[in-house]
Amino acid sequence: MPYLMISTLIRLESGPTIVGDEHADPELMSFLGAEKKQEVGTDFEVYQCKECPRLVLNKLETDGWKVIGFTGVSQTIIWTLHKN
């Protein structure tokens, strides 16, 4: 079953939005317009979109993804999505 988590910092709700890890589906990341980035001090890469989460969620819904949960963790908002 395909699951996806996207997130953004609460203070940056206008973007960027993190949409995948370094092992994410490259075709989906291209559809979202995401680029691979590595933050200073980390040893992993993430895919990141310049758009705000609302626009990313709208794009994902047109591709058949549905939000199944969301939460706030510290200064981060996280959405979990699923696609049949």
C-alpha positions in Angstrom: 0.0 0.0 0.0 1.5 3.4 -1.0 1.7 5.9 1.8 3.1 9.4 1.7 4.0 11.9 4.4 4.4 15.6 3.7 5.4 18.3 6.2 6.3 21.9 6.8 7.4 24.1 9.6 4.5 26.0 11.3 6.4 29.2 10.9 6.8 28.5 7.1 3.2 27.5 6.3 3.6 29.3 3.0 6.3 26.8 1.9 8.6 25.1 1.3 6.9 21.7 1.8 8.8 18.5 2.3 7.2 15.8 0.2 9.5 12.8 0.3 12.7 11.2 1.5 15.6 10.2 -0.7 13.9 6.9 -1.6 10.6 8.5 -2.8 9.1 7.7 -6.2 10.9 10.0 -8.7 7.9 10.1 -11.0 5.6 11.4 -8.1 8.3 13.9 -7.0 8.5 15.2 -10.6 4.7 15.6 -10.7 4.9 17.7 -7.6 7.8 19.8 -8.9 10.0 18.7 -6.0 13.8 18.9 -5.9 16.2 16.9 -3.8 17.8 18.9 -1.0 20.2 18.2 1.9 20.1 20.4 4.9 23.4 21.4 6.5 24.2 19.1 9.3 22.1 16.2 8.1 23.2 12.9 6.5 20.1 12.4 4.4 18.3 14.1 1.5 14.6 15.1 1.2 12.4 16.2 -1.7 11.1 19.7 -1.3 8.5 21.8 -3.1 8.5 25.6 -3.1 4.7 25.6 -2.9 2.7 25.8 0.3 1.2 22.6 1.7 -2.3 23.5 0.6 -1.3 23.6 -3.1 0.7 20.3 -2.7 -2.3 18.6 -1.1 -4.6 19.9 -3.9 -2.2 18.4 -6.5 -2.0 15.1 -4.7 -5.8 14.9 -4.5 -6.0 15.2 -8.3 -3.7 12.2 -8.5 -5.9 10.1 -6.2 -4.2 10.6 -2.8 -6.3 11.1 0.3 -5.3 12.5 3.7 -5.8 9.9 6.3 -4.2 11.7 9.3 -2.4 14.8 10.4 -0.6 16.0 13.5 1.7 18.7 14.9 5.0 17.7 16.3 6.9 20.6 17.9 7.1 23.2 15.2 6.2 20.8 12.3 2.9 20.0 10.7 2.7 16.5 9.2 0.1 15.0 6.8 -0.1 11.3 6.1 -1.7 10.3 2.7 -2.7 7.1 1.1 -3.5 6.1 -2.5 -5.4 2.9 -3.4 
